[in-house]
Amino acid sequence: MGSLKMPLLVLLVVLAFVGWNSVFQVNERELAIKFQLGEIVRSDFSPGVYFKWPLINNVRKYDRRILTLDAKPEQILTGEKKNVLVDYFVKWRIDDVENFYRAFGGRELDAASRLAQTIKDGLQAELGNRTIKEVVSGDRVTIMSNVTRNADAKVRQFGIEIVDVRIKQIELPTNVASSVFERMRAERERIAKEHRALGEKQARIIRAKADRERTEILAGARRKAEEIRGAGDAVATETYAKAYGEDKDFYQFYRSMEAYRNTFSSKDDVLVLEPDSEFFQYFGNAGTAR
């Protein structure tokens, strides 16, 4: 009886080993490939439990979630023949696990290397047609969108899908930054001078217009004053004429009094005339005109 226990124990161990190696599980985060003697026999596994032949079949699993490639900054040549350092990352995932295995032998490191080269080529194609100013401040969203679309089309044959490409930072190399900053400063100074010149021109136009309007207003005012003064003189002349016509003696007397008052307005005024001059006709003894 004791001699049978050992073979039975060995049989149980072998059966346990065979049973354990005959079952494999694929969860929702995984992709799996089933091989038979080194040849791919199935790769379309959905989440669940599956069977395989021990020693004949083997299974390799890969992450089906979105992966991140955070590559080192690349030097890219712009349309101005200036290098910029582009720091970026890529979101990607395995779309066709069988093609992925055939292309890279299932090695994610090789896939990442191919992705990095493809993205670099795409960035060079986009940045090579743009100036540094456009790259840094203007077209970043367009660049990322174009690189994502074009790179995804190139790597689909390898079973890879590029979900997104994001540029984190674009910097100028130290030897280029100073010259670019100087050129940008000169451009800003030129624009500032243009704005100042335009402002001065507008100021001169406004001042000239104001001076012209002032001259026109003063001329109009003077013309109106002369018209009013002329009308007043006409009324005064008419009034004097009517008064002269009604009482000539009184009018002559009034005009003589006005002449005396204007002539002798100061005590120091001296006038030398003949006593019987017409100017003194109202200074007679009787106080009447001679």
C-alpha positions, 0 to 999 in steps of 0.5 A: 500500500505504501508503495502506491502512495508515491506514484499517486502523489506524483500523478496528482502533482503532474495533474495539478501542474497540467491543470494550472498551465491549461488555464489562463485569464484575460482581464479588461486591461489586457490584450493577449496572443496565443502561440502554438509552438511559436506560431500565433494561433489567436489574438482576439481574446475578450476578457474571460478565462481560456484554456491552452495545451501545456508545453504546446501553447503559450500566451503573452499579454500586453497592456491595452490601456493608453500609454504615455511616451515622454520623450526627451526634447528634440532639436527641430529646425524652423523655417528660419533655419534656427533650431528650437528645443521641443519638449513633448509627450505622446499618448498611444495604445496598442490597437492590433496586438498581432501586428504589434507583435509582428512589427516589434516582437512585442517589445514596447521599448522598440515601439516607443523608439519608432514612435519617437522617430515618427513624431520627430519627423512630423514635428520637423515637417510642421515646424520647417514651414514656420517662423520661430514666432509662429511656432512659439506663439501662434500655431501650436494647436494646429501643429499638434493636431497635424502631427497627431493625425499624420503620425497616427496614419504612419504607425497604424500598420504596426498595430499602434494608435496615436491618441494625442501629441502634446507639446509641453514647451518650446525653447530656444537654444542658448546660442540662438535665444539672444539673437532672436530676442534682439530681433524681436526687440527691434521689431517691437521698437519699429512697431512702437515708432510707427504708432508714435508717428501715426499718433503725431500725424493725427495730432497735427491733423486735429490741431490744424482742424481746430486752428482752422475752425477757430479762425473761421469762428473768429472771422465770423464773429468779427463779421457779425460784429461789424454788421451789428456795428454798421447797423448801429451806426446807421440807426444812430445816423438816422436818429441824428438826422431826424433830430437835426431836422426837427430842431437845428439850433438845439442840434448845433448846441448839443454838438458844440457841448459834446465838442467842448467836453471832449476837448477840455476833458482835463484841466491841463488841456489848452486850446489857443483860438481867436475869441470870435472863433466859431468854436466859441459861438455859444460862449457869448455874454448872453449865453446864446449863439451869435 
